[in-house]
Amino acid sequence: MRMTIESDPSYPAHWEADVVLRDGGTARIRPITTEDAGRLVSFYEQVSDESKYYRFFAPYPRLSDRDVHRFTHHDYVDRVGLAATIGEEFIGTVRYDRIGPDGRPASAPADEAEVAFLVQDAHQGRGVASALLEHIGAVARERGIRRFAAEVLPANTKMIKVFTDVGYQQKRSFEDGSVHLTLDLEPTAESLAVQRAREQRAEARSVQRLLAPGSVAVVGVSRSGAGVGAAALRNLRDSGFRGHLYAVNEAVTRDLLDGVRAYRTVEAIGAPVDLAVIAVPADRVPDAVAACGEHGVQGLVVLSAGYGDSGPAGLARQRELLRQVRSYGMRLIGPNAYGVINTAPEVELNASLTPAPMPVRGRTGLFTQSGAIGIALLSALLRRGEGLSSFVSAGNRADVSGNDILQYWYEDEATDVALMYLETLGNPRKFTRLARRTAAVKPVVVAKGGRHTPAGHVVPGTRLSEDTVSALLRQAGVIRVDTVTELVDVGLLLASQPLPAGPRIAILGNSESLGVLTYDACLAQGLRPLPPLDLTTAASPEDFRTALAAALASDDCDAVIVTAIPWVSEHALADDLADALREAVAEAPDKPVAVVHVELAELVRALSATRGPDDEPPAHPAADAALSPAAPAATGATATSTGTAASTPDPDRIPSYPAAERAVKAVAEAVRYGQWRRALADAGQVPEYEDIDEAGAAAQLAGLLADVDDGAVLTLAERDARDLLARYGIRVLPTLPAPSPDAAVRAAAVLGYPVALKTTAPHLRHRADLGGVRLDLTTEAELRRSYEELTDALGKPAELQPVVQPMVPRGVDTVVRSVIDPAAGAVLSFGLAGVASELLGDTAHRLVPATDRDAAALIRSIRAAPLLFGWRGSDPVDTPALEETLLRLSRLVDDHPEVIGVTLEPVVVAVEGVSALSATVRVAHPPARGDLGPRTLPSY
């Protein structure tokens, strides 16, 4: 049943949401309507007598007609009911009734409501009640309700736990034989932490069910052995999948297909199926999904194309596919997916189009949105000796996305390094939040391709530039690279080497020229290279070992780059050199080592191979052919949060690169990531300012928006903007209009000399280079003369819109902004004022709320930052006051989501103090749901 606003104008469609439950399955939460009477009766009949007793405090075997009418008729303001559904079936319900101080039904402004739950016994323990409580709490806040009251029998310990574990501030008492609970619905740090912890566990579990199934059915296996379905079946079979494997073909006439048990339908299998791989034409996928859903399949990998990748009609088909999949409580990888791989020895899953044998086990997880890029990345990683823990290529990623995979990798002990190729960021705000948490324990390396949304990817729009997105990702600890080659290069280093303790790089090798190139590349990356050590072309493997051991033992370097060019007898010496380097690394495994080689293919193979206990060659040597198996990667320890190493270093595997720039880039990214990890120990704090008037600002905004329609944006008048900012301690210089010379003189008399005269016409605003500003006017005569010069040169007063302002101490002109991006949330930006900064894009960004460390880093991260700190003998300006302005603005937009945009330009930073000369503030009604809202799956 899908209610629409057209069928019932009062129906709050935005309350509908898909959620992931504790066990990884999904359910849909929606308002209960008058059409749900039959579903409610059926649901109640399946609830046990004990659960009914807990709900009504007495035996209550059936609902009366009056009960059914009451529980299905709501005004969605004072009386609201929500249902958790799978398909058309209710599995849980929750309702609230607004009450007054006397406990009787009431309307606004009463701000308390009585709340009650009922969950079908078969679905208890899945987190249904917790999800319903999050959503009914958000609904209540939207309707002006601030507290929930609940009466619970003492024996109903499960429901008491639901209330007490939610993290809200609460009161608890025992009255008349029942437990009386009062919950304050204002989100707290604890309630948000609880919500996000539940989200992480549920989403990780949903991915784990896809990657570690006990049984797999391939739907769409041709009898001839040709086609995508048959290929997927062979790959599963030949890779040694540990679970039960089934083939499904509606025309099958024999018991086996390719040696796998075959059935005409999924239902005919007669045993549980955890994962179904669907490889039928798009027009037959709905029937296959329905068959899987009815059989209780937990997840799908849809290889079929013809969806969002094929135009508007395909996009509509994709949305309907997602709706159908979720109606059965399943998760979906795809459509147009390449598949999934899990190398865990107890699983050995290759449900992909990668031919067997599948990649060997390693410590690197790989996620891609593109099948073609996935093939290239698998080939590159395996050729260079890197194994995988898991691989997901999500195609159009209509459901499971990079966010879900990050949730899984965060707690996956088999994954030490996360590599991701992303074409879009469906929810940048959530991605940066999840990436920051994951990056605190293991590296997250992202290559983001495509500045435009590819076909098949439907995501919320963003106004942020690529540079801004990159800055926000780096703030979250993400290692952002530009190409898939860099993705592999950086991943190889992080998977086998410890994190460097600093930027000091030792360089040694048998080529002076290659050493110089490496030295220059280090300088270009902001590293601190030591003078290269030239071992000469006559250097032996033993010379390399001695020099590397000495460099690793030195306290003067944090990482070592070894450069090597061929000998006359290259093949004979490759293994000897690899062994020599390994010996040196084994003696000092706490510093990373990378090798730059020139045409030394045998050395690459030798360095990437893991030696056995008797120094025998590896069982699976790396091959040149794409997708061929590589040497098994050593098993490292799980990542820690110390920031000292990405994983346990493996002295048998040393990453090598065919160019100095590539090796140095990888080392530099490891250095920056290590610095970010160490900085987490002191992440800073959001400061409290006693002079902030949060309540006054809220009241002012409510008044300003009283007559503004939903969806409309209001640009505040100058006085209103100045008053709002003043409530947060941000003083904007007063400005008086000067439509005539006499008006300018009167304004100067009010403000006091010296004054500035400036134009505010849109085409001249903030363009001092065009001559629209006159400064340090100390007398009436100077002011009148400047007014005449201004109008003679640039136009009539009506066009120029002149204003007068008091003068402030000279300093550095800067720009401070905050904007609410529809996808990324609130972003704080900083740069210097002027066309040069705009032209060069010299602006830095941080997510809101910003900490004191964020503000300090923000002003130091622009290229023109030296101008703030005494460039060429000038006096340093008051950067602490500038940081405070940034933090106060961050607090304003974080406290009040109605503030969707603020521009302070210019903000003059003097030797003492800052002065904001003008401000533009835009406000609007906040969205019904924000990042603090209840858990919900995206629905594009």
N, C-alpha and C positions, 0 to 999 in steps of 0.2 A: 504494500500500500504506500503510495507516494502522494501525500497531500501537497497542494500547491496554493500559492497566494491567490491565484485566480479563483479556486473553488471555495476558499475561505479567506477573505482579506485580513482577518485578525490573526491568521496562522503565522507564528514566528518561524519561518523557514530557516533562519540563520541559527536556530538552536539545533538543527539536525547535525549529526557528526558521526563519523566512523571512528572507533577506538580499538586499540589493541589490548586484549585482556592479559591477565597474568601468565596464562599458559601459552601465549603466542597466537591464539586465535583472535578473530575480530568479531565485533558486534556493532550494530548501529543504534545510536541513541537519538530519539526523536520525541516531540510532544505527542501526548495521547489525544486523540480526537473523538468526535461523536461516532465515527465509523468503526471504532475499535471494540464495540461491545462484545461481539462474538469472540474476538481474540482474547479479551480480558477474562471472559468466562472460561474459555479453554485453558488459559494459563492458570487460573485459580484452581481448576479441577486437578491440575498436575502437582500442586503444592501439597506437601504432607500436612497432616493434622497438627503436628507439633509446630511447624512453621506458621500455620494459620493461628494457632494459639498465641505464639510469640507476637504476632502482628496485632491481634485484636484483644488480647488479655482474657480470652474466653474461648470455649469451643465455638467454631464458626465454620461449619461444613460447606456452606455454599453462599454465594452472593445473592442478595435479593435484587429485584428489578430496580428498587430505589437505590441500592448500592451501586449497581452497574451504571445507572444514570449519573449519579454523583461523581463516580470515578472516571467518567468519560466526557463530562461537560465541564469545561474550564473557561475562564475569561483571560487566561494567560497573563494576569497581573496579580490578582489577589489569590487565585487558585490555579495551580499549575501541576500537571502530571507529566512525567517523562517515562518512556519505556525503553528498555534495552531489548533489541530484537535480533534474531538470526533468521533470515528469510522473512516469512510473514508471522513467525512465532514470537510471542513475548517470552523472555527469559528472566526479566526482572522489571520492577516498577518502583518509582519514587514519586511522592507528591508533597507539596507544601500548601498550607492554608494560612493566610495572613491572620494574625490575632492581635487584639489590643491588650492593654495592661491587665484586664480582667480575664484573659484567656479565651474570650469569645471572638467569633469572626469579626474582622474589621477591614477597613480600607486604608489607603495612604492618608495621612502621613505615618500611620502605625508602621514600625520597622522591624517587627518580629514575626516569625512564622513557625508553625508546628510542622515537623517533617517526619515522614515514615517511609520505610522500605519494605519490599517483599521480593525475594529472589527464589526462583524455582530450585528445588533441592538438587536436581541433577547438575545445576550450574553454580552451586555454592562452592566457594574456594577458588573461583576463577578471577576474583577481583571485580565482579559485576557491581556490587554495592559501592565499592570505593570509586569506580568510574562514575556511577550515577550521582554520588555525593559531590564530586567535583563539578559536574555539569549543572546539577540543580542549585549548587551554591553560586555559580556564575550567573545563572538565570535570576536568582533572588537578588543579587547585587545590582543587576541591570534594572530590576523593578523597585529598587529603593529599600530592600530588606537588608538589615544589617546583622541580624541574629537568628539562629535556628534554635528551637526548643524541641526536645525529644523525650518521650517516656519509654523506657525499656525495662522489661522484666529482668531481674538479677540473673536468672538462668540463661538468658539470651546473650551469652558471652561473646559470640561471634559479632553480633551487631554492636555491642558496647565497644569492641575492639575497633570496628570500622570508624566509629566516632572519635575514639581517643587517639587513634594512630594518624589522623588526618593532618595534624600539625596546627590547627587553629587554636587560638586562645579559648579556653573553655572553663566552665564551672560545673561541678558535679555534686549532687546531693541525693539523699535517699528519702523519699516521701511516699507515704501510703502504700508501701509494698513494692514500689518501683524505683528505678534509678532515673533521676531527672537530670538531663544534660542540657546545657546552654552553650552554644558555639558562636563565637564572634567570627563573622564571615570575612572580615578584612584580611587579605592575604598577608602572611608573615614569612619571614625568612625560613622558618621551620616548615610551614605548609608548602612553600615553593620547593624546598629541598625534598620533601616527601613525594610531592607530585613528580618531580623530575627523576627521582630514584625509581619510582614505579614505572615511569615511562621507559627508562633505560632497560630495566629488567624485562619488561614486556616485549619491547621491540627487539632486544637481543635474543630473547627466546623465540620470537617469530622467525628470525633469520636462522637460528640454530636448527629449527624444525625443517627448514628448506635445505640446509647444508648437511644435515646428518640424519636422513630418513632411514627408517628400517626397511622400507619397501618402496619400489619405484615402478610405475607403469608408464610405458611409452605409447601414446595414443596417436595412431596414424602411421604404423609401420607397414610399408608396402610388402606384398608377397614376393615381388621380384628382387628385393634387396636394394633397390635404388631409392633415392630421395632422402630428404632430411631426416624423417622419422627413423628409417632403417640405419642411417649413419649414427644417430644418437643412441640407438639400441646397441649397435656394435661397440661404440665407445664405452658405454656402460659395462657391457659384458667383458670386453677385452682388457679393461683397466682393473678388473678384479673387484667390482662392487661387492661389499660384504653382506648386503641385505638381500631381500627377495626381489626378483626382477621379472616383470611381466610385459608382454607385447599385446597390443590391442589393435585389431583390424576387423571391421564389421563384416568383411567378406572372407575371413580366414576359413580354410577347410581342413587344416591339420593342427595337431597339438603343439607343434613347435615352429617358430620362425627364427632362423639364424641360431638355432639351438636354445631358444628361450621359450618358456611356456607361453602359449598364445591363446587369446580369448576374443570373442566377437565384441564384447562390451566390457566396460569397467565393472559393472554390476556382476557379471558372470565370473569374475575372479574369485569371489567367495571368501576373500580374506582382506584384512585392512590394507589400504594403500596410503602411504604418507605423502608421497610426492608424485605428481603426474607431469610428464613432459608431453606437451601437445604440439603436434606437427601435422595439422590438417589445414586445408584452405580456410581463409578467414570466414567464409560464409558458413562453415561447418563447426567453427569453434564454439558458438553458443551451445550447441547440443552436447559437445564434449565437456564443456564446463558444467552444464547441468548434470550430466551423468556423474562427473567427479564429485560435485557437491552433494548429490543424493547419496553417494557411496561413503561420504565422510572423509574425503581426501583433505589433507591439511594445507597443501600448497601446490602452486602450479608454476611451471616454466613454459611459457608460450613462445615457441620458436617461429610461429606463423607471422608472415608480414601482411601488409595490406591494411594497416591501421593509420595512425597519425602520420606515418611516413608517406601516405598516398593521397593526401589532400583532405578537404573539409569532410567529405563523406566518410573517409577512413577515420578521421578524428572523432566524429560522432560515434562510429562503431567502437572505437577505443574506449570512450567514456562509458558506453553501455556495457562493454566487457568488464570494466572495473566495477561498475555497479553490480553486475551479476556475480562476479567473484566474491565481493564483500558480502553479498546477501547470504552466502553460504558460510561465512566466517573464515574464508581462506585468504592467504596472501598470494601475490602474483609477481613473478619476475618476467618482465616483458611488457607488451608483445614485441615481436621482432628482436628477440633476445638471441645471444650467442650461446648462453648456458652458464652452468656453474660447475666448479671443481672443488673438492675437499680432499686433501691428501692424507688426512689423519689415518693411521694404519687400521683403526677399527671401522673406518667408513669406506675409504678408497672410492669416492664418488666422482665420476666424470660424466655428468649430465650436460654435455656441451658438444659442439661440433669439432672439438679438438681431437684428432685421431689418436688412438692408443699407440704406444704406451703414454699415459698421461704424465704431467710434470712430476718430478720427484719431490719428496717432502722437504720443505724449507721453513724459514721463519718470516717470510714476506707475504702479506696479503695484497691482492690486486683487485681493484674495482674499475671497470670502464663502462661508459655508456655506449660506446661504439664497438661493434663486433670486429670491424676491420682494424681499429687501433688495438683492440684486445689481442688479435692474432699477432700483430707486429710486436707488442710488448712481451707476450709470451715467448716469441721467437728470440727477441733480444736478451731477455733475462736468462733463458735456458742455455743459449749459446755461450753466455759468459759465466755459466756455472752456478746460477742462483735458482734454488728451489722455491716452492710456494707452499704456504699453509692453506690458502683458499683463494678462489678466483670467482668473481661474479661479473658477467657482462649483461647489463640490464636492458639493453635495447632502448625502447621508448620510455622505459621506467615509469609506466603508468601508476605503479604502486610502490614496490620496494625501490628505494633510492639510496644514494650515498649516505644519507643520514642514518638509515637503518643499518647499513653495513658498519658505519662507525660505532653505533651502539653495540654491535656484536664484537667488533675487534677490541673495543675498550676492555672487555673482560676475558677475551680469548687468550689463554696462556700459550697457544701455539703460534701466535702472531706477535712479532717484535717490531716490524716496520709495516706501515700502511701506505700503499701507493694507489693514487686515484687519478684517473683521467676523466675529467668532467667537461661536458659541453654546456651545461647549464647548472645553476644553483637554484633549485626549486624554492628553498626557504633559507636564504643566506643568514638570517638571524639565528635560526636553529642550527645551521651548519657550523657557524663560527662558535656557538656555545658548545656543541658536541666536540668540535675539533680541538678547542682549547682544553677541554677536560681530557681528551685522549692524548693530545700532544704532551700533557704533563707526565705521562708514563711511557709513551712510545712515539717515535717520529711519525708525522703525517705529511706526506709529500704529495702535492697536487699540481698537475698540469691541467690548466683550463683552456680548452680549445674553443674556438668559435665565439666571436664577439656578438653574434646574432643567434637567436634561438633556432636550432635545427628543426626540420620537419619531424613531427611526432612528439616533440617536447613542448608541453603546455605548462608554463610557469608564470607566477605573478610578475608583473612588469617592475623594472627598477630604473630609477633615474641616475643611479651611480655609475661613474665612469669605471673602466677597467682598472685604472690606477687606484681608484678609491677602493674597489673590491680587493685588489692586491694588498693594499695597506691594512685593511681590516683583517684579512686572512693572516698576515704576518703578525698582527697584534694578538691573534688567537694562537700563535705558535706554529701555524701551518708553514711548511717550507714550500713556497710557491715557485714553480719553475715554468719556463716558457715553452718547452718542447718535450716530446715523448723521449727523445734521446737524453735530455737532462734528467727526466724522471727516472730512467734506468740508471744513469750514472750516479745520481745521488743515492738511489735505493741500494745499489751495490755497496757503496761505502758504508752506509748506516747499518746494513744487515750483517756486516762482518767486522766492523771496526768500532772501537770505543769513541765516545765523543771527545774532541780536543778540549783541553782546559783553557785555551786562549788562542790568539791569532798569530803566534810566532811560529814560522814555518821554516824548517831546515830543508835544504835542497842539495842532493848529491847525485852524481852519475858519471858516466863515461863520455859525455859530450858537453863541452863548454857552451856551445851555441844553444843546445836544448835547455841547459841550465839557466841561461840568460832569458830565454823565452818564458820559462816557468817563473822566474823571478819577476819579470814584467807583468805576467798574468796575475801573480799574487798582489802586486801593487794595485792593479786595476780593480781587484775585488775587495780592496780595503784591508788586506792582510799585512802582516809585518814579517816579510821574508828575511832570513839571514843570508849573507853572501853565499852563492852556490859553491859547493865543494866539487872541484873537477878531479875525477879519479883517472882521467886520460883514457884514451881508447885502448890502452894496453891493460886496463884493469881486469883482474880475474874475478870469478865469483867470490873467492875468499876476500879480495879487496872490498867488494860490495858488502860482504857480511860484516867485516871489521868496521867500515865506515858507518853503516846503518846502526850497528850496536852502539857505537860511540854517540851517535846523534840521539838515539832513544834514551841513552843513559844521562844525557846532558839536561841540566835544569834550565837551559836557555831556549828550548824549543818546546812547542806543544803538539806538533805533528811533523811528519817527514814525507817529502815527495822524492821518490827515486826515479831518475831518468836513465833510459838505456837505449843504445843504438846497436845495430847488429855487429857481431864479430864475423870474421871470414867463415868460420865454421859454426853458423848460428844454431843449427839443429843439435849439434853435440853438446852445446853449452846451455841450452834453454833449461833443461831439468836441473843442471848443477846450479844455475843462478837462482832458480825458484827455491831450491832447497836451502841455499845460502841465505836468502832473504827470510825464509821461514824460521831458520835457526835464530837469526837476530831478533825477529819479532817475538818469538817464544820466550826469549830472555827478558823482554820488557813489553808485556802485552797491554800496557795502560795508555799507549799513545797510538793514534791512527797512522797508518802507512798507506800511501797510494803510489802506483807505479805508472810512469809515462813511458811508452815504448814507441819505437819507430820501426814498423815492418818486422815485428817479432811475434808472429802468430803462435809459434810453438811456446813462447814464454807465456802468452795469454792463457793457453790451455793448461800449462803446468801450474800457473798461479791459481787458477780457478778450481783445480781438482783437489779433492780432499784425500789425503793419503791414508792408507790402512795402517794397522799396527805394525806391519813388517815392511813399511815403505813400498808396498806394491801399488801399481797404478790403480786408480779408482775403477770400480766395476762398471760404471756408466760414463765413459769419457764424453766431454762436451763435443757436440757435432756441429758442423757448419750448416746442415740442413735446417730449415725452419721447423720449429715445433718438435725437434728431436730431443731426447732426454739428455740431461746434463749431469754432472757429478753431484752426488748427494750433498746437500748443505749440512754443515754441522749443526747440531741442536744446541741452541743457546738457552740461557736462563730467561725466565720471564722478565719483562721490563720492570724497572723500578722507578721511583719518583725522585731519586737522588740527583738526577741531572748529570751524573758522571759518565754514563754509558748508555747507548741505545740498546745494547744487548750484550751478552757475554762475548768478548772478542774471540775470533777463531783464527789462530796463527797459521793454520793451513790454507786459508783463503785470503789472498791479498788482491784488492781490486786493481785492475789495470786499464789504462786509457790510451787511445791512439793519438791524443793531442794534449799538449800541456794545458790549454785553456779548459778542456773538459775535466781534467783531474783537479785543477785548481778551483773550478766552479763547485765541484762536489765537496771539496774540503772546506771552501768558504761557507757553503750552506750548512755544513755540520758545525762550523765554528759559531755561526749566528744562532743556530738552534740550541747549541750548548749554552750560549750566553742567555738565551730566553729561558731555558730550563733553570739555570742558576738564579735568574731574577725572580722566579716564582716564589723563592723562599721569602721574598719581601715584595709582594705584589702591590703594596700600597693600600690605601683606604679612601673611601669617599668621605671627605671631611664634613663635620657638622658645623653650621654657622648659627650662632644664637640669634642673630638679627634677622634671619629669614622669616618672613610672614607667609607661611604656606597657606593658612586658612584664609587670610585676606586675599591672596592671589586666586584661590579657588572661588571665593565669592565674586571677585571682580570678573573672572572668566565666565562664571555662570550668568552674570548680568549681561555681559557683552554678547553672549551666544543665545540669549533668550529668544530673540526674534530671527535667528539665523536658521535656515532650513538644513536638514541633514544632507551632507554631501557638498554643501556650499562652503567656501573659504572666505573669511573676513580678514582684510588687512587693517590693522588697528590704526586709528588716528594717532598722530604724533604724541599727544598728551597721554592717551591711554597706554601706548607702548612704553612711554617713559615711566608712568606710574607702576605698570606691571613689573618692569625690570627693577625698579627701585625697591619693590617688596623683596627682591632677592639680592639687594646690596649692589646692584649694577647701576651706577649713576650715568645718565646720558645728559650731555650738555644741553641746556635750554636753547631753543632756536626761536627767533621772532621773525615773522614775515616782513618784507621790505618792498612793497609794491611801488614805492616812489622814494625819491631822495629824502623827503621830509619824514616818511615813515621809517626809513633807515636811521635817521638821526634820533627819532624818538625811541627806537629800539635800543640804540647804543646808550642812550641816557638811562634806560631801565637796566641794562646789563652791566654797564660800566665799561669805560675804555681800559685797555686797548680791545678792539673787536676785530672780527674777520667778516668779510662780505663775500658771499659765495652764491653761485647759481644752483638751483635744484631741479632744473629741467631734466627730464629723463636722458636726453642725448648728451648732457653735460655733467650729470651727477657723477661724483667721484672721478672726474677727469681734470685734475689740476693741470695736466699737461696741455690742455686746450685753452688755458687762460681764464677759467671761470672762477678763480679764487683770488682774493686780495687779503693779505695778512697784515697784522701789526698796525692797524689803523688807530692812531692815538688821539686824533682831534676830529672835530666836526668837518673842518676843511678837507682833511685827507679823505674822510669818508665820502663827502659829496664828490670830490674829484674822482675817486675810484669808482663811484657809482656811474658817473658820466662816461668814464673810459670803458667800463664793462658793457654798458648798453650800446655805446657807439660801435664797439668791436664785435659784439655777439648778437645783438638784437634788442627788441623792445622788452620792457619789464614783464609784460604779460607772458612773453615766450620764455624768458629766463627764470622767472619765479625766484627772485633774489631773497636771501635771508641773511640775518645778522646773528653772529654767535660771539660769545666772549672768547678771548684768546686763552690758550692753554700752553704750558711749557713745551718747547720743541722736543722732539724725540723721533722714534721710528714709527712710521704709519703701518698699522697691521689691519688684518680683517679677521674677525671671529664670526663663525657661523655655526648654526645647528639646523639640521633638516630631518624631517621624518620621512624616510624612504619606505614605500609600500612593502618592499620585500625585506630590507635589511634592518628596519627600525630606526631609532634615533642615532644620528651620526654627528659628532662634533668635529669641526674643521678649523684649520688655522693656516694663515699665510701672510706675507707682506702685501701691503696695498700697492696698486699700480699695475700698469699694463704689462710690464716685464714679467711679473709673477704670473699673471693670467696667461700670457703667451706661452710661457715655459711650463705651465701646470704645476708650479712649485707650491703645492698645498698639501698639508698633512691631515690625517683623519684618525679618529678614535671612536669606538662605540661608546654610547652612553648607557649607564653612568660611568663617568671617568673617575679614576682614582688620582691621588696626588702624584703618583709615579707616572700615570698616563699623561697628565698635564705637563709635567716636566719633560717627558720624552717627546710630546707633541711639538712643543716650540723648538726643540733641538733637532727635529728630524727633517726640516725643510733645508734646501740647499743654501738659502740665503740666511740661515741662522747666525752665522758669524757677525752680521750687522747688529745683532742684539747684544753681543758680548764684547764690544770694543774693537771692531774692525779698523785696522790701520790707525790706531791711536785714538780713536773716538772713545768717549766715555761709555761704559756698559750701562744699559738701561735696566729698569726695575722689573726684571723677569719674574720675581716672586709675586708682584702685584698682577702681572699678566696671567700667571698660572691661576691665581685666585679668581680672576674674572672668568677664565675658562671653566673652572670648577663650579662657580656659582651659576653660570649658564647651563652647564650640564645638569645641575640639581633642578633648575627650573623646568627643563623639558622632560626630565625623568619623573618629577613629581606631578606634572600636569600634561597628560597626553593630548589635551586640547591645543597645546602650543605646537604647531606643526612646522614652523620655520621662523628662525631669528637670524638677522644679519646685523652685525655691529661693524660699521665701516664709515670712516676709519676709527680704529682704536689707537690713539697716540700713546706710545710707551715712552715715558720720559725717564730721566735719571732717577727721579722719585715720583712714583705714582703713574696711573694710567687714566686716560680720558677718552670715553666713547663719544664721538662727535655726532653720530646719527644712528638711528636704529629703525629697522623694519621688522615688524612682528606679524605673523600670519597665524590665525587660529581657526579651528573647526571643531565640530562635535567629534569626539574620539570614536573609533570603530567599536562595535559591540564586543568584539573579542580581540584581545591582544596577546602578547607573548606570556602574560601572566594568567591567561585563561586556562581552561581545562585541557587535558590531553585530547588531541584529535588528529586523525590522519588527514593529510592534505587531499583536497578534492578539486582537481584542476578542470 
